[in-house]
């Protein structure tokens, strides 16, 4: 079978045992370093992807894909706009809402919250609020019943639970014989939810939209319309299209724009983690350089003999590049396989380790995410593997050039 001479000798050098066992150890350490670096990169980026997905789903459990609101906080004639938006093929659900900042008081405790008036029968079309109820239900909401749903953190902080009364204090005021007083209304807690996001569980509350219209003096008006799309990643283009169609009388925003800073921070952190962990592969590549330099010094006589037999310096260079590349490629491939297997089974491995050591990595009473999520992207695997392969090949250039520069006469003079 035909085998190029450079490949044949490079494979033989890779398999052969060195007189200096330290060279073999450094070569093995280089391969293991590349393998561990690739494995760690794939695993960490998969965990970062998992956290991003988990947070995105929790945010979208409360936030709609696209929001159409009035420029002054009020949207009149919203029923016609509701019907118009429903004809869009990309729209899966629409729900009106009224929104105001208020104060909630109970048991001597006062908290500022974002109060949202909703239509219970339409809310499930744009959010997962009903799915995350710990106690009670939105079915208890009715016009003039003055029921309220609050988050678990808010309920704990003010000591109000199912059946308890809370006082809602609005920023608008009314004039009475006793002077100017804030508008207040008593509500009964009928539902408690847990979205596993502190911002929502501690500072949001929901009431019936008709009750909100009376409380905030917005009869016949709403703050806006929340829209759910068939593809959440098309939210930006749909929002831009709707803004052009509806004009400047309304404001159209999407979930990505509203949470741009948050997701930008996650992407920046993911990028920085990639470059930091890539240093493991870089260090392993430097180890590969040192091991190949020692191999070249160890094979001085062999190189000289090959040169006297007529092999060109370019072929000598290829031999040692092949030898180094085999070490690098082996480490990158083994690391990629190990990374895919580890990242794909983290949800099984982590609970097993927690049971073995008897400790939780993310205790549920401290962290909102009590498990380590993982989402493997093959694009990340390919990017990391290719980066490791490129570094491994680049690491062979200097030692291979040194091997090609060996002078046969000088090397064989004292042999």
Residue pairs with C-beta under 8 A, 6 or more apart in sequence:
5 311
5 315
6 315
6 318
6 319
6 322
7 322
9 306
9 319
10 318
10 319
10 320
10 321
10 322
10 323
10 326
11 322
11 326
13 295
13 299
13 319
13 320
13 323
14 323
14 326
14 327
17 24
18 24
18 295
18 298
19 298
20 294
20 298
22 294
23 291
23 294
23 295
23 298
26 287
26 290
26 291
26 294
27 288
27 291
27 295
27 327
29 284
29 287
29 291
30 284
30 285
30 287
30 288
30 291
30 327
30 328
30 331
31 284
31 327
31 328
31 330
31 331
31 334
32 284
32 331
33 280
33 281
33 283
33 284
33 287
33 331
34 281
34 284
34 285
34 288
34 327
34 328
34 331
34 332
34 335
34 388
34 391
34 392
35 330
35 331
35 332
35 334
35 335
35 338
36 280
36 284
36 335
37 277
37 278
37 280
37 281
37 283
37 284
37 335
37 388
38 281
38 331
38 332
38 335
38 336
38 338
38 339
38 384
38 385
38 388
39 335
39 336
39 338
39 339
39 342
40 277
40 280
40 339
41 274
41 277
41 278
41 280
41 281
41 339
41 384
42 335
42 336
42 339
42 340
42 342
42 343
42 376
42 380
42 381
42 384
43 339
43 342
43 343
43 346
43 374
44 273
44 277
45 270
45 273
45 274
45 377
45 380
45 384
46 339
46 343
46 346
46 374
46 375
46 376
46 377
46 380
47 343
47 346
47 372
47 373
47 374
48 266
48 269
48 270
48 273
49 270
49 374
49 375
49 376
49 377
49 380
50 372
50 373
50 374
50 375
51 266
51 369
51 373
52 263
52 266
52 270
52 375
53 373
53 375
54 369
54 373
55 197
55 262
55 266
56 263
58 195
58 196
58 197
59 197
59 255
59 259
59 262
60 128
60 232
60 255
61 127
61 128
61 129
61 131
61 132
61 195
62 127
62 128
62 129
62 195
62 197
62 200
62 204
63 127
63 255
63 258
63 259
64 95
64 126
64 127
64 226
64 227
64 228
64 255
65 227
65 228
65 229
65 232
65 235
65 238
65 254
65 255
66 226
66 227
66 229
66 235
66 238
66 239
66 242
66 252
66 253
66 254
66 255
67 224
67 225
67 226
67 227
67 252
67 253
67 254
67 258
68 75
68 81
68 85
68 224
68 225
68 227
68 242
68 246
68 250
68 251
68 252
69 75
69 223
69 224
69 225
69 250
69 251
69 253
70 76
70 221
70 223
70 224
70 250
70 251
71 248
71 249
71 250
71 251
73 223
74 218
74 221
74 222
74 223
75 81
75 221
75 222
75 223
75 224
75 225
75 250
76 220
76 221
78 96
78 221
78 222
78 224
78 225
81 225
81 246
81 250
82 94
82 96
82 225
85 91
85 94
85 225
85 227
85 242
86 94
88 238
90 229
90 230
90 231
90 234
90 238
91 227
91 228
91 229
91 230
92 125
92 228
92 229
92 230
93 122
93 125
93 126
93 227
93 228
94 122
94 125
94 126
94 225
94 226
94 227
94 228
95 118
95 119
95 122
95 123
95 125
95 126
95 127
95 225
95 226
96 119
96 122
96 209
96 222
96 224
96 225
96 226
97 116
97 117
97 118
97 209
97 222
97 223
97 224
97 225
97 226
98 116
98 117
98 209
98 212
98 213
98 216
98 218
98 221
98 222
98 223
99 114
99 115
99 116
99 117
99 223
99 224
100 114
100 115
100 170
100 171
100 212
100 216
100 223
101 112
101 113
101 114
101 115
101 171
102 112
102 113
102 115
102 168
102 169
102 170
102 171
102 205
103 110
103 111
103 112
103 113
103 168
103 169
104 110
104 111
104 112
104 113
104 150
104 154
104 158
104 166
104 167
104 168
104 169
104 205
105 111
105 158
105 166
105 167
105 169
106 158
106 159
106 160
106 164
106 165
106 166
106 167
107 158
107 159
107 160
109 157
109 158
109 159
110 158
110 169
111 154
111 157
111 158
111 202
111 203
112 203
113 150
113 154
113 203
113 204
113 205
114 203
114 204
114 205
115 168
115 204
115 205
115 206
115 207
115 212
116 204
116 205
116 206
116 207
116 212
117 206
117 207
117 208
117 209
117 210
117 211
117 212
117 213
117 215
117 216
118 138
118 141
118 206
118 207
118 208
118 209
119 208
119 209
120 138
120 139
120 141
120 208
123 129
123 130
123 138
123 206
124 130
124 131
125 228
126 226
126 227
126 228
127 226
129 138
129 149
129 193
129 195
129 206
130 137
130 138
132 193
132 194
132 195
132 196
133 149
133 191
133 192
133 193
134 152
134 192
134 193
134 194
135 161
135 162
135 191
135 192
136 149
136 162
136 189
136 190
136 191
136 192
137 190
137 191
138 149
138 191
138 206
140 147
140 190
140 191
141 147
141 149
141 190
141 207
141 208
142 208
143 208
143 210
143 211
144 210
144 211
145 188
145 208
145 211
146 185
146 186
146 187
146 188
146 207
146 208
146 211
147 187
147 188
147 189
147 190
147 191
147 207
147 208
148 166
148 168
148 187
148 188
148 189
148 190
148 191
148 205
148 206
148 207
149 189
149 190
149 191
149 192
149 193
149 205
149 206
149 207
150 160
150 166
150 189
150 191
150 192
150 193
150 204
150 205
150 206
151 192
151 193
151 194
151 195
151 200
151 201
151 202
151 203
151 204
151 205
152 192
152 193
152 194
152 201
153 198
153 201
153 202
154 201
154 202
154 203
154 204
154 205
155 161
155 189
155 192
157 202
158 166
160 166
160 189
161 189
161 192
162 189
162 190
162 191
162 192
163 188
163 189
164 188
164 189
165 186
165 187
165 188
165 189
166 186
166 187
166 188
166 189
167 184
167 185
167 186
167 187
168 184
168 185
168 186
168 187
168 207
168 215
169 182
169 183
169 184
170 182
170 183
170 184
170 185
170 215
170 216
171 182
172 182
172 183
172 216
172 217
173 180
173 181
173 182
173 183
174 180
174 181
174 182
174 183
183 215
185 215
187 207
191 206
193 201
194 201
195 201
196 368
196 369
197 368
198 368
207 215
209 222
212 218
213 219
213 220
213 221
229 235
229 238
232 255
235 254
235 255
235 256
236 254
236 256
236 257
238 254
239 252
239 253
239 254
239 257
240 252
242 252
243 250
243 251
243 252
246 252
256 263
274 384
278 387
281 387
281 388
281 391
282 391
284 331
285 328
285 391
285 392
285 394
285 395
286 395
288 324
288 327
288 328
288 392
288 395
288 396
289 395
289 396
289 398
289 399
291 327
292 320
292 323
292 324
292 395
292 396
292 399
292 400
293 398
293 399
293 402
295 320
295 323
295 399
296 303
296 320
296 399
296 402
296 403
296 406
299 403
300 406
300 411
301 411
301 412
301 415
303 316
303 403
303 406
303 408
303 411
304 406
304 407
304 408
304 409
304 411
304 412
305 408
305 412
306 316
307 313
307 316
307 406
307 408
308 408
308 412
313 404
313 405
314 404
316 400
316 403
316 404
316 406
317 400
317 401
317 403
317 404
318 400
319 400
319 403
320 396
320 399
320 400
320 403
321 393
321 396
321 397
321 400
323 396
324 392
324 393
324 395
324 396
324 399
324 400
325 392
325 393
325 396
327 392
328 388
328 389
328 391
328 392
328 393
328 395
328 396
329 389
329 392
331 388
331 392
332 385
332 388
332 389
332 392
333 385
335 385
335 388
336 381
336 384
336 385
339 381
339 384
340 376
340 381
342 349
343 374
343 376
344 374
344 376
346 372
346 374
347 371
347 372
347 373
347 374
350 361
350 371
350 372
351 371
353 361
354 360
354 361
360 370
361 372
362 369
362 370
362 371
362 372
363 370
364 370
